Amino acid sequence: MPHSYEEIRGVALDIVAGREVTNYPPNQYEHLKFGVAQVLARREGRRTDGPPIPLDNPDSDLFLEVFWELFRQGLITLGINDANREFPHFRISGFGQRILANQQAYFFHDVTTYTDLIRKNIPRITD
């Protein structure tokens, strides 16, 4: 079942922030991708033991967009350290650590998600 961009992004953020634990450390592109698939499966009540669970093609395409958007927004940076500075390795940037410490990075990609969040947090707001 395909997932939304925001859903995949939220799971990726939960993983890199340490709010979700996965079989692989989230320090390489493929490890994070497998982690997103594992968390989605777990949240949907599917089995998560055994070999890594791949994302289906639509979700995999969205994950690619999510990963590079997190990079462009400055939440992650390439490399593990100065001795290993290149993709596929990555880590949370200092800016990303400050944003993720607040539990949610509010960067919206569609109006519906934005308005749903407002209605959830301020239920008596008028349209």
N, C-alpha and C positions, 0 to 999 in steps of 0.2 A: 504494500500500500504506500503510495507516495506521501511524503511529508512536505510541509510548507518550509519555505526559506527560514522563517522566524523560528519554527520548531527545531530545525537542524542547527541553527545558530545558537539557540538557547541551550541545547544539549552540549554543543562544542564548548560554550562558555562555562557550563557547569563542570565539564571535565577539566578544562585547564585551570579553573579556579579551585579544584579539589573538592567540589561538592558532590561529584560522582566518581566512583572508583571503577576502573576498567582493568582488563588483563594486561595491558601494555602501558608503559609510562607515556604521557602525552608530550613527547619531545621530538617526534618525527611525524611528518605528514600522514603516512599510512597508519601509524599507530593511533593517531587521533581519529582518522577515518574509521578504523575498526572499532574504536571506542564509541563513536557516535552510533554505529550500527548496534553495538552491544547494549548501550543504554536505551535506545529506541525499542529494541526487542524486549528488554527487561520491563520497561514501562508498559508494554503491550501484553505482558504476561507470557511471552514466548521464552523458550529455553535459551540460555546464554552460555552453557558449558560446552566443552568440545572445541572444535577448530574455530578460528575467527569467523564471524558472521559478516559477509560483505553487504554493502549497501546496494540496492538495486540501481539501475542506470539513471533514472530521474533523480533519485536522492544523491547519487554519486556526483552528478553534474552540479546539483545545488551545493553540495559540500565543497566542491572546488571553488565556487563563487564565495561561499562563506569564509573559507580559509584565507583567500586573498583579500577579502574585505576586512577581515580582522587585522591583516598585515597593513593595509592602506590606512586603517583607522588608528594604527599605532598600538593596538592592544597586544600584538605579538611581534617579535622581531626574529629574523633568521639567525640560525646558528645556536649552538649550546653555550659557547663562550668564545673568547677571542681566538683561541686555537682551532676552533671548529665553527666557522662563521657562515656556513652555506646550507642551502636547502638540500635535503629534505628536513634537516634539523631546525627546530625553532624553540623559542621560549617566550614566556610572558615578559613584556617590556615593563620598565618601571612605571610608566603611565598606565599600562594595563593592570598592574598590581593594584594601583590606587583605585581605578575604576571598578575592578572586580571585588575589591574589599567592600564596596557598597552593595554587593549582591547582584546588581543588574546594570548592564551598560545600555543606556537608552539611546539607541541609534535606530530609528524607524525606517522601514523600507516600503511601507504601504500605510495608507490612511486608516484602514480598518483596524490594523493592529494598534495604532496610536489611539484611536477613539475607544477601542475595547479596553485598553489599559486605563484610560481616564475614567471610563464608566465603572470599572472594577474598583478603582481606588477612591473614586468620589461618586458613590451611587446616586446621590440626590442631585447631581448636576443636570441642568436642562440642556436640551439640544439647541 
